[in-house]
């Protein structure tokens, strides 16, 4: 009988964003939304229309970083061409013990929207930066989960390349 027990991934315990060189954090305990990966679809005529996902072609990808307050890093995030997002996640293992697992996302970005800063006496403000993302690489616990590089034509998810077969005949 197969072992059906899995580790349980729990809450994110912390996030840090680094810009360009990755040496100094520019946002700590920030909220990050990593890109959604949506393949383009091709319509085929087969007893009607059949929309088939083409995993070698990925739609526009967007990343957002939200941080509290306005500080010297406001301009650093606005000018960033690369982002490195680091996060810690709690995991409950099959035997009931807990561990912290690290993750990293490496992103090549272009700023789409600089947040408008709301200044209200006595209130904290949250600023959301929105980026168009041309490269997205995600690692969890040291293992590559995915790599999407729109400029180099790379789509690799779970270790499987979705573009090698296309590139090999071009």
Phi, psi and omega in degrees: 000133182289151176279113183266359181286137178233154170294146180258117177282125183256207186288156172285128184266343179179153177223149175219137177249136177239142180251140173054279186278344177074013183271317184242134179291143176247351174205128180241145183051043179268167175259125183237133170248111179284159187297144168279137180254107182240115177289149172290159179243148175248132179269126177245145175269112181208088184062037188123210179249132177241116178270115184252124177296137176250097185292351177274352179235118183249135179293173179308138179245139183232138177240141173234143174232124178245129178226155180275139171077172178243126180214191182298337182277358178303313179286330179297314178295324181292326184268357187298138173254336177227143174235142170239121180252126176246140178217155176242138183227137177279135178230131173261120183278168183304327182273005177093352178282158180247149174215163175255130181248135179265151176221153177221141172237129177251126187228138169256124192226162171226127182298127176258326184212122174268130185292145169281135185267122177264124181248112180227124182303129177081000182240141174280148177243149178245132183243126183249119176266136179241132184234141164280136187242123179256345176219135182217115178233127184238130175240139172229126180054038177082358182252132178290126178267316179202157172217118175239118175232102185293329182282329179263356179072037180251127172226105180230121182230126180060031179084355181258128177274132177258001182242345182303318182293326178287312183294331182291339181256001180268000000 
